[in-house]
């Protein structure tokens, strides 16, 4: 049974560019959440998707947007990249919201 | 505002000893609390979940306590091994907000 997968593993972008990160949830999970983790900090919640709708959103600007597909996979899009967007982006899937399983993350570097 | 505090200083212990990590929170009434292990550059790995009506939970060498009066959770690893060296994150959640709120983690180093 595959766990949560994310792609790509690493990404380098330039300020002002746009990026799309992808996540496939664990089998049987219908909810996907995205988190941003800066170095030395805990993950910070960006938003959560359920039934292809954004169900909850954290304190992130509109430059951060997402999508969930009918097969429950999800994308995170970030527009107009800033240096401060450099971080590890984590996807977590769940069926019970109290038990979230994280993927390996995508390391985004903005130069 | 909600605040979760974990000891930012690394915890160094000898192999075989019990490691105890602390998670304190303020301005929050969580329905459950979770502990995760995170290795460098990797995603967090779920370890244990404890709900607000539970005082203690055990899994193999791991034990978690949850005191909603003190607003504190303790995470114990007994008979620690060098392979237990990692950063341990606590996260709080509630039934209303489905998002997890994380502490910044405590790095544990187990010396052989």
HADDOCK unambig.tbl for C-alpha pairs under 7 A between the chains (distance, minus, plus):
assign (segid A and resid 40 and name CA) (segid B and resid 104 and name CA) 6.92 0.50 0.50
assign (segid A and resid 41 and name CA) (segid B and resid 104 and name CA) 4.58 0.50 0.50
assign (segid A and resid 42 and name CA) (segid B and resid 102 and name CA) 5.46 0.50 0.50
assign (segid A and resid 42 and name CA) (segid B and resid 103 and name CA) 5.49 0.50 0.50
assign (segid A and resid 42 and name CA) (segid B and resid 104 and name CA) 4.11 0.50 0.50
assign (segid A and resid 42 and name CA) (segid B and resid 105 and name CA) 6.31 0.50 0.50
assign (segid A and resid 43 and name CA) (segid B and resid 102 and name CA) 6.14 0.50 0.50
assign (segid A and resid 45 and name CA) (segid B and resid 99 and name CA) 6.32 0.50 0.50
assign (segid A and resid 45 and name CA) (segid B and resid 100 and name CA) 6.94 0.50 0.50
assign (segid A and resid 90 and name CA) (segid B and resid 43 and name CA) 6.69 0.50 0.50
assign (segid A and resid 97 and name CA) (segid B and resid 98 and name CA) 6.03 0.50 0.50
assign (segid A and resid 101 and name CA) (segid B and resid 46 and name CA) 6.51 0.50 0.50
assign (segid A and resid 102 and name CA) (segid B and resid 43 and name CA) 5.83 0.50 0.50
assign (segid A and resid 102 and name CA) (segid B and resid 44 and name CA) 6.01 0.50 0.50
assign (segid A and resid 102 and name CA) (segid B and resid 45 and name CA) 6.65 0.50 0.50
assign (segid A and resid 103 and name CA) (segid B and resid 43 and name CA) 5.64 0.50 0.50
assign (segid A and resid 104 and name CA) (segid B and resid 42 and name CA) 5.11 0.50 0.50
assign (segid A and resid 104 and name CA) (segid B and resid 43 and name CA) 4.35 0.50 0.50
assign (segid A and resid 105 and name CA) (segid B and resid 42 and name CA) 6.52 0.50 0.50
assign (segid A and resid 105 and name CA) (segid B and resid 43 and name CA) 5.66 0.50 0.50
